[in-house]
């Protein structure tokens, strides 16, 4: 990895590039989480972005950079939902054709959300690697440019703008709790945070099963995993073995990555509605889930939790709450 690929300068550049597409989201104090943990807890509400998740930051940075330098016929992406929605939205705003490749495991509500922004959706395979293979094929056949979901310098720098905002909103923050899937969000935030406040504690949260970055760091090498269904459907699944950035950045800059059970995630989704008056999908609530589980370990500290997205339907929420007797 070249040091110049992803750093504070590239993240600052991304912020300037994506300004018109991205909301500077609130860092909301959570008094109820504070009461339960004896900490000062703040929620970074990325669910307030136009597409309902943080993914718009990286997608906008990559597509806008492409528009500056390349005359491609369109863009294509492989996605479990939120990245595809972001790519489709930005492409629509710029008048660019888009195709999103997804696995058959993606919930129907996320497919509909992508189609709303004018993208063609292609369903292929049962894990993310198969969706990526289809996206590469379409890119070659149609002369489209591939917009990667996470392992890309422009994507990571775009996601890193969240770290800039948190440190500007709360310069003395002591810990960051960030969802981890392929590691693009975590890599960007960790790069920005370490550059600004080197001693901040950075905790990644992920699903209990098929968490590629977590399993790879435990093994000390890139490791293949499956992709079993999860309430946090944006988080499990494999990452390509030719990974350039996210495994190394997460291994070097993140203090710890911890798995969280689906039942705890479901409780956090219920908690978010009842106490924060916020709708969060499973991946968006997983940081809250872990904080509720670890409780008083955070006594007296300032903790920011990234709530990454809200793309979940009422029907899906009802099903989850019924499954775990939380209705």
C-alpha positions as CSV (number, residue, x, y, z in Angstrom):
1,X,0.0,0.0,0.0
2,X,1.4,3.4,-0.9
3,X,1.3,5.8,2.1
4,X,0.0,8.6,-0.2
5,X,-3.1,6.6,-1.2
6,X,-5.1,7.2,2.0
7,X,-4.2,9.8,4.6
8,X,-5.6,13.0,6.2
9,X,-4.9,15.0,3.0
10,X,-7.0,12.6,0.8
11,X,-9.8,12.7,3.3
12,X,-9.8,16.5,3.4
13,X,-9.8,16.5,-0.4
14,X,-12.8,14.1,-0.3
15,X,-14.7,16.4,2.0
16,X,-14.4,19.3,-0.4
17,X,-15.4,17.1,-3.4
18,X,-18.5,15.6,-1.8
19,X,-19.8,18.6,0.1
20,X,-22.9,19.1,-2.1
21,X,-24.0,15.5,-1.8
22,X,-23.4,14.8,1.9
23,X,-25.0,16.0,5.2
24,X,-22.7,16.9,8.1
25,X,-24.6,14.6,10.4
26,X,-25.3,15.4,14.1
27,X,-23.3,13.9,16.9
28,X,-26.4,13.4,19.2
29,X,-26.0,13.1,22.9
30,X,-27.7,9.9,24.2
31,X,-28.8,10.5,27.8
32,X,-30.3,7.1,28.2
33,X,-27.1,5.3,27.0
34,X,-25.2,7.6,29.3
35,X,-27.5,6.6,32.2
36,X,-27.0,2.9,31.5
37,X,-23.2,3.0,31.0
38,X,-22.2,5.9,33.2
39,X,-20.4,7.3,30.2
40,X,-21.0,10.3,28.0
41,X,-22.3,8.7,24.8
42,X,-22.8,10.4,21.4
43,X,-24.5,8.9,18.3
44,X,-23.1,9.9,14.9
45,X,-26.4,9.7,12.9
46,X,-25.3,8.6,9.4
47,X,-28.9,7.4,8.9
48,X,-29.7,11.0,8.1
49,X,-27.9,11.0,4.8
50,X,-30.0,11.3,1.6
51,X,-29.7,7.6,0.9
52,X,-30.1,6.5,4.5
53,X,-26.5,5.5,5.1
54,X,-22.9,6.6,5.3
55,X,-22.1,4.9,1.9
56,X,-23.0,8.0,0.0
57,X,-19.7,9.6,1.1
58,X,-17.4,7.1,-0.5
59,X,-19.7,6.6,-3.6
60,X,-19.9,10.4,-4.2
61,X,-16.1,10.7,-3.9
62,X,-15.4,7.9,-6.3
63,X,-18.0,8.8,-8.9
64,X,-17.3,12.6,-8.8
65,X,-13.5,11.9,-9.3
66,X,-14.4,9.6,-12.2
67,X,-16.6,12.3,-13.7
68,X,-13.6,14.7,-13.6
69,X,-11.3,12.3,-15.5
70,X,-13.2,9.6,-17.4
71,X,-15.9,9.4,-20.0
72,X,-17.2,6.0,-19.1
73,X,-20.7,5.0,-20.3
74,X,-21.9,4.2,-16.8
75,X,-21.0,2.8,-13.4
76,X,-21.5,-0.7,-11.9
77,X,-21.2,-1.9,-8.3
78,X,-21.6,-5.0,-6.3
79,X,-23.5,-4.4,-3.1
80,X,-25.4,-5.8,-0.2
81,X,-27.7,-2.8,-0.4
82,X,-26.4,0.5,1.0
83,X,-23.4,1.0,-1.3
84,X,-25.6,0.2,-4.3
85,X,-28.2,2.7,-3.2
86,X,-25.5,5.3,-2.8
87,X,-24.0,4.6,-6.2
88,X,-27.4,4.7,-7.9
89,X,-28.4,8.0,-6.2
90,X,-25.1,9.8,-7.1
91,X,-25.2,8.4,-10.7
92,X,-28.8,9.6,-11.1
93,X,-27.9,13.1,-9.8
94,X,-25.1,13.3,-12.4
95,X,-27.1,11.7,-15.3
96,X,-24.9,8.6,-15.4
97,X,-26.3,5.1,-16.0
98,X,-25.8,2.6,-13.2
99,X,-26.2,-1.1,-12.6
100,X,-26.0,-2.8,-9.2
101,X,-25.2,-6.5,-8.7
102,X,-26.6,-8.1,-5.6
103,X,-26.8,-11.6,-4.1
104,X,-30.1,-13.4,-3.6
105,X,-29.7,-12.9,0.2
106,X,-30.3,-9.2,0.0
107,X,-33.7,-8.1,1.5
108,X,-36.4,-7.1,-1.0
109,X,-36.7,-3.6,0.6
110,X,-33.1,-2.8,-0.2
111,X,-33.6,-3.9,-3.8
112,X,-36.6,-1.6,-4.1
113,X,-34.6,1.2,-2.6
114,X,-31.9,0.9,-5.3
115,X,-34.4,0.7,-8.1
116,X,-36.1,3.9,-6.9
117,X,-32.9,5.7,-8.0
118,X,-33.1,4.4,-11.6
119,X,-30.5,1.7,-11.4
120,X,-30.7,-1.7,-13.1
121,X,-30.5,-4.4,-10.4
122,X,-28.9,-7.8,-11.3
123,X,-29.3,-10.6,-8.7
124,X,-26.5,-13.2,-8.9
125,X,-25.1,-15.8,-6.5
126,X,-25.3,-16.3,-2.7
127,X,-22.2,-14.4,-1.6
128,X,-20.6,-11.1,-2.3
129,X,-17.7,-12.6,-4.3
130,X,-20.2,-13.9,-6.8
131,X,-21.9,-10.5,-7.1
132,X,-18.5,-8.9,-7.7
133,X,-17.8,-11.4,-10.5
134,X,-21.0,-10.3,-12.2
135,X,-20.2,-6.7,-11.7
136,X,-16.7,-7.2,-13.3
137,X,-18.4,-8.9,-16.3
138,X,-20.9,-6.1,-16.8
139,X,-18.1,-3.5,-16.5
140,X,-16.2,-5.2,-19.4
141,X,-19.3,-5.8,-21.6
142,X,-20.8,-2.3,-21.2
143,X,-17.6,-0.2,-20.7
144,X,-18.9,0.8,-17.3
145,X,-16.5,1.7,-14.4
146,X,-16.6,-0.5,-11.3
147,X,-17.2,1.4,-8.1
148,X,-15.9,-0.9,-5.3
149,X,-17.8,-1.1,-2.0
150,X,-14.9,-0.7,0.4
151,X,-11.3,-1.6,-0.7
152,X,-10.6,1.5,-2.7
153,X,-8.6,4.7,-1.8
154,X,-11.4,7.0,-3.0
155,X,-14.1,5.1,-1.2
156,X,-12.1,4.9,2.0
157,X,-11.2,8.6,1.9
158,X,-14.8,9.5,1.4
159,X,-15.9,7.4,4.5
160,X,-13.1,9.0,6.4
161,X,-14.9,12.3,6.4
162,X,-17.0,10.9,9.2
163,X,-13.9,10.8,11.3
164,X,-13.1,14.4,10.5
165,X,-16.6,15.5,11.6
166,X,-16.6,13.6,14.8
167,X,-13.2,15.0,15.9
168,X,-14.4,18.5,15.0
169,X,-17.7,18.1,16.8
170,X,-16.1,16.6,19.9
171,X,-12.3,17.1,19.9
172,X,-11.7,15.4,23.2
173,X,-13.6,12.2,22.3
174,X,-12.0,9.2,24.0
175,X,-13.4,6.2,22.1
176,X,-15.0,5.5,18.7
177,X,-17.3,2.5,18.1
178,X,-17.6,1.7,14.4
179,X,-19.4,-1.1,12.4
180,X,-17.0,-3.3,10.4
181,X,-17.9,-5.3,7.3
182,X,-15.3,-5.1,4.5
183,X,-13.5,-2.4,6.5
184,X,-13.9,0.7,4.3
185,X,-15.9,2.7,6.9
186,X,-13.5,1.7,9.7
187,X,-10.4,2.3,7.6
188,X,-11.4,5.8,6.7
189,X,-12.5,6.8,10.2
190,X,-9.4,5.2,11.8
191,X,-7.1,7.0,9.4
192,X,-8.7,10.4,10.1
193,X,-8.9,9.8,13.8
194,X,-5.4,8.6,14.3
195,X,-4.1,11.6,12.3
196,X,-6.0,14.1,14.5
197,X,-6.1,12.4,18.0
198,X,-3.6,9.5,18.0
199,X,-4.6,8.1,21.4
200,X,-8.3,7.7,20.7
201,X,-9.5,4.2,21.3
202,X,-11.1,2.6,18.2
203,X,-13.4,-0.4,18.6
204,X,-14.9,-2.2,15.6
205,X,-18.2,-4.1,16.0
206,X,-19.3,-6.9,13.6
207,X,-21.6,-9.9,13.4
208,X,-20.8,-13.1,15.3
209,X,-20.6,-15.3,12.1
210,X,-18.9,-14.8,8.7
211,X,-17.2,-11.5,9.7
212,X,-14.3,-11.4,7.2
213,X,-12.1,-8.6,8.7
214,X,-12.5,-10.0,12.2
215,X,-11.6,-13.5,11.2
216,X,-8.7,-12.4,9.1
217,X,-7.2,-10.3,11.9
218,X,-7.6,-13.2,14.3
219,X,-5.8,-15.5,11.8
220,X,-3.1,-13.0,10.9
221,X,-3.9,-13.3,7.2
222,X,-6.8,-12.8,4.8
223,X,-9.3,-15.6,5.5
224,X,-12.4,-16.7,3.4
225,X,-15.7,-16.8,5.2
226,X,-19.3,-17.7,4.1
227,X,-22.3,-15.4,4.2
228,X,-25.0,-16.7,6.5
229,X,-28.1,-14.5,6.9
230,X,-28.0,-12.0,9.7
231,X,-30.1,-9.2,11.1
232,X,-27.2,-7.0,10.3
233,X,-27.2,-8.1,6.6
234,X,-24.7,-5.4,5.5
235,X,-21.9,-6.9,7.7
236,X,-21.2,-10.6,7.1
237,X,-19.6,-12.1,4.0
238,X,-16.2,-12.6,2.3
239,X,-13.7,-10.1,1.1
240,X,-11.5,-10.8,-1.9
241,X,-8.0,-12.2,-1.2
242,X,-6.4,-9.5,-3.3
243,X,-7.5,-6.9,-0.7
244,X,-5.1,-3.9,-0.9
245,X,-6.1,-1.6,1.9
246,X,-8.7,-2.4,4.5
247,X,-7.2,-5.5,6.1
248,X,-3.9,-3.8,6.7
249,X,-5.4,-0.5,7.9
250,X,-7.8,-2.2,10.3
251,X,-5.0,-4.5,11.6
252,X,-2.7,-1.6,12.2
253,X,-5.0,1.2,13.4
254,X,-7.9,-0.5,15.2
255,X,-7.6,-1.5,18.9
256,X,-10.1,-4.3,18.8
257,X,-12.9,-5.8,16.7
258,X,-15.7,-7.6,18.6
259,X,-18.5,-9.8,17.4
260,X,-22.1,-9.2,18.5
261,X,-25.0,-11.6,18.5
262,X,-28.1,-11.1,16.4
263,X,-30.3,-11.1,19.6
264,X,-28.3,-8.1,21.0
265,X,-28.6,-6.3,17.7
266,X,-32.4,-6.8,17.6
267,X,-32.6,-5.4,21.1
268,X,-30.6,-2.4,20.1
269,X,-32.9,-1.7,17.1
270,X,-35.8,-1.8,19.5
271,X,-34.0,0.4,21.9
272,X,-33.2,3.0,19.2
273,X,-36.8,3.4,18.3
274,X,-38.1,3.5,21.9
275,X,-35.4,5.7,23.5
276,X,-33.6,7.6,20.7
277,X,-36.6,7.9,18.4
278,X,-34.4,6.7,15.5
279,X,-34.9,3.9,13.1
280,X,-31.7,1.9,12.5
281,X,-31.0,-1.2,10.4
282,X,-29.1,-4.0,12.0
283,X,-25.6,-2.7,11.0
284,X,-26.7,0.8,12.1
285,X,-27.6,-0.4,15.6
286,X,-24.8,-2.8,16.2
287,X,-22.6,-0.2,18.0
288,X,-25.4,0.5,20.4
289,X,-25.9,-3.2,20.9
290,X,-22.3,-3.7,22.0
291,X,-22.4,-0.6,24.3
292,X,-25.5,-1.9,26.0
293,X,-23.7,-5.2,26.5
294,X,-20.5,-3.8,27.9
295,X,-22.3,-1.4,30.2
296,X,-20.3,0.2,33.0
297,X,-16.9,-0.6,31.3
298,X,-17.2,2.9,29.8
299,X,-17.8,4.7,33.1
300,X,-16.8,8.4,32.9
301,X,-15.5,8.3,29.2
302,X,-16.7,10.1,26.1
303,X,-17.7,7.6,23.5
304,X,-19.0,8.2,19.9
305,X,-21.0,5.4,18.2
306,X,-21.4,5.5,14.4
307,X,-25.0,4.6,13.5
308,X,-24.4,3.7,9.9
309,X,-27.8,3.4,8.3
310,X,-31.6,3.1,8.4
311,X,-32.4,1.1,5.3
312,X,-34.9,-1.4,6.8
313,X,-38.6,-1.7,6.1
314,X,-41.4,-1.7,8.6
315,X,-42.2,-5.2,7.6
316,X,-38.6,-6.3,8.3
317,X,-38.6,-4.6,11.7
318,X,-41.9,-6.2,12.6
319,X,-40.4,-9.6,11.6
320,X,-37.2,-9.1,13.7
321,X,-39.1,-7.9,16.7
322,X,-41.5,-10.8,16.5
323,X,-38.7,-13.3,16.1
324,X,-37.0,-12.1,19.3
325,X,-40.2,-11.3,21.2
326,X,-39.5,-7.6,21.2
327,X,-42.8,-6.4,19.7
